[in-house]
Amino acid sequence: MAQIERFEDILAWQKARELVAAIYEISSDGRFAKDFGLRDQIRRAAVSIMLNIAEGFARKSNREFFQFLVIAHGSAAEVQAALYVALDQKYISQEHFENLYKMADETSKTIMGFANYLKKSL
């Protein structure tokens, strides 16, 4: 694998960034926007994915980076769980739910693939 120079070059971070944009967009309208608790929680969880990947990368230790990737993976699961709440409250359609859930799942799988790669060097 080529040397990664910046966290922005990490595919998992790029996918997380796309997820954040989609979460912000869907949670900015209608009843979802007015449910401050859920809106803020799902946004924080999505942003946490990006931030933990970046912070872990900045630590310059594979062991620490691995731990931050595990936390980012957990935040992706939090986004997925919050999407169920948004669906159940009819803040989002089934189609939006499926698309966002898939984005979070792909982000999560990418994170764990990278984490498993790093784990080999621990």
N, C-alpha and C positions, 0 to 999 in steps of 0.2 A: 504494500500500500504506500502511496506517495506521502511524503511529509506534509502535514496540514499546517499552514502558516497562520491562519486566522480562523476564529470560530465561525465566521460567516461562510467559510468553505465547507463546513460540515453539513452533509445532506440532511441529517436529522434536524439541525437548527433551521435549515431552509424550509423544511416541511412544517416545523413548528411555527415559523413566521407566517406561512400561508394559513395555517389553522387559526392563529391569532386574528389575522385580518378577517377571516370568514366568521369567527365568533363575534368580533366587534360589530361586523355588518348586521348579522342576524339579530343581535341583542340590542340594536339601536332603535328599533321600531316597535310600535304597538304596545300590547300589554307586557311583553317581555321587557321593554325599556323601563316600564314603571315598576317592575318587581326588582327593586334595588338590591335586595339580598341575593337573589339568584343571579341576576345580571352581573353584579360585582364579583360574586364567587366564581362563576364560570370564566369570566375574564381574567381574574387573578390566577386561576388554575392554568389557563392557556398560556398566559405570559410567563408563569413559573417554568414551563417547559423550556422556553427560549432562554430564560435567565440562568437556569441551572446548567444547561449545556454550555453556555458562555462562561459562567463562573468556574465550572469544572475544568474546562479547557485552559483557563487562565492559571490554574493551580500548578500546572507543569509537572504533575505527578500522576502517573496512570492509576495508581490506587485511589487517589482522591477524585480524579476524573470519573472513574468507575462509580464511585459513591454518588456523585452528582447526577450521573446518567440514570442511576436507579431511582433517584428522587424525581427526575424529569419523567421517567416512565410512570411513576405513581401519579404525577400531576396529569398525565394523559388519561389515566383511568378515572381521575376525578372529573375531567371534562366529559368523558363518556357517561358517567353517572349523572352529572348535571343535565346532560342532554335528555335523559329519560324524564327528569322532572319537567323540563321545558316542553317535551312532547306531551306528557300527561296533563299538564296545565293548558295545553293547546296554544302555547306560545309559538310553536313551530309546527310545520306540516310533517307528515311521515317522510316525504321526499327530502326535506331539509335535514331531518333527523338522520336518515340513512347516509346522506352525503357527508355530513359533519362527523358522524360516528366513524365512517370509513376513513376520513382524513385523520382523525385522532388515532385510529387503529394502525394506519400506515405509518404515522409518526412514531407511535409506540414501538412497532416492529423494527423500524429503522434504528431507533435508539437502542433497543436491546441487541440488535445485530452488531452495532458498534461496541456496545458494552461487552458482549461476548468476545469480540476481537481483542479488546483491551485486556480482558480478564486473562487471556493466554499469556500476557507479558507480566502478570503479577507474580 
